[in-house]
């Protein structure tokens, strides 16, 4: 959707309200400058979307790597606990 600010119509309405021609034109130009610099275009939105998608993918990959690392650490710890438990059971069995 294109947006257009009618500077001619704006200045005309100001002149009809009693504003001098030069002032009406200056108001219209200033309003156009303000409005047009604040507009967001489809290109702007696409750029932000691509940036957010890129960041989301990087965050997802980082999170997945952290989960895999934690899973490996937990597996190793559990394996250690099981090994120690088996060792304790073997020692207790030898004592009897």
C-alpha positions as CSV (number, residue, x, y, z in Angstrom):
1,X,0.0,0.0,0.0
2,X,1.5,3.3,-1.1
3,X,1.2,6.3,1.1
4,X,1.1,9.8,-0.4
5,X,1.0,13.1,1.4
6,X,-0.8,15.8,-0.6
7,X,1.4,18.8,0.0
8,X,-0.5,20.9,-2.5
9,X,-3.9,20.1,-0.9
10,X,-2.5,20.7,2.6
11,X,-1.0,24.1,1.7
12,X,-4.3,25.0,-0.2
13,X,-6.3,24.3,3.0
14,X,-3.9,26.4,5.0
15,X,-4.2,29.3,2.5
16,X,-8.0,29.0,2.7
17,X,-7.7,29.2,6.5
18,X,-5.9,32.5,6.1
19,X,-2.2,31.4,6.2
20,X,0.1,33.3,3.9
21,X,1.3,31.5,0.8
22,X,4.9,31.1,1.8
23,X,4.0,30.0,5.3
24,X,1.4,27.5,3.9
25,X,4.0,26.0,1.6
26,X,6.7,25.9,4.3
27,X,4.2,24.1,6.6
28,X,3.3,21.6,3.9
29,X,7.0,20.9,3.1
30,X,7.8,20.5,6.8
31,X,4.8,18.2,7.3
32,X,5.9,16.1,4.3
33,X,9.5,15.8,5.6
34,X,8.2,14.7,9.0
35,X,5.7,12.2,7.7
36,X,7.8,10.7,5.0
37,X,10.8,10.1,7.3
38,X,8.6,8.3,9.8
39,X,7.1,5.9,7.3
40,X,8.1,2.3,7.3
41,X,8.3,0.6,3.9
42,X,7.9,-3.0,2.9
43,X,11.7,-3.1,2.4
44,X,12.2,-1.9,6.0
45,X,9.9,-4.5,7.3
46,X,11.5,-7.2,5.2
47,X,14.9,-6.2,6.5
48,X,13.8,-6.4,10.1
49,X,12.0,-9.7,9.5
50,X,15.2,-11.2,8.0
51,X,17.3,-10.0,10.9
52,X,14.9,-11.4,13.4
53,X,14.7,-14.8,11.6
54,X,18.5,-14.9,11.5
55,X,18.8,-14.1,15.2
56,X,16.1,-16.6,16.1
57,X,17.9,-19.3,14.1
58,X,21.2,-18.5,15.8
59,X,19.5,-18.6,19.2
60,X,17.8,-21.9,18.4
61,X,21.1,-23.4,17.3
62,X,22.9,-22.1,20.5
63,X,20.0,-23.5,22.6
64,X,20.1,-26.9,20.9
65,X,23.9,-27.1,21.4
66,X,23.5,-26.2,25.1
67,X,20.8,-28.9,25.5
68,X,23.0,-31.5,23.8
69,X,26.0,-30.6,26.0
70,X,23.8,-30.8,29.1
71,X,22.4,-34.1,28.0
72,X,25.9,-35.5,27.5
73,X,27.1,-34.2,30.9
74,X,24.0,-35.8,32.6
75,X,24.6,-39.1,30.8
76,X,28.3,-39.1,32.0
77,X,27.3,-38.3,35.5
78,X,24.6,-41.0,35.6
79,X,27.1,-43.4,34.2
80,X,29.6,-42.5,36.9
81,X,26.9,-42.9,39.6
82,X,25.9,-46.3,38.2
83,X,29.6,-47.4,38.1
84,X,30.2,-46.3,41.7
85,X,27.0,-48.0,42.8
86,X,28.0,-51.3,41.1
87,X,31.5,-51.0,42.7
88,X,29.9,-50.5,46.1
89,X,27.6,-53.5,45.6
90,X,30.5,-55.6,44.5
91,X,32.5,-54.6,47.5
92,X,29.6,-55.3,49.8
93,X,29.1,-58.7,48.2
94,X,32.8,-59.6,48.8
95,X,32.6,-58.6,52.4
96,X,29.9,-61.3,53.0
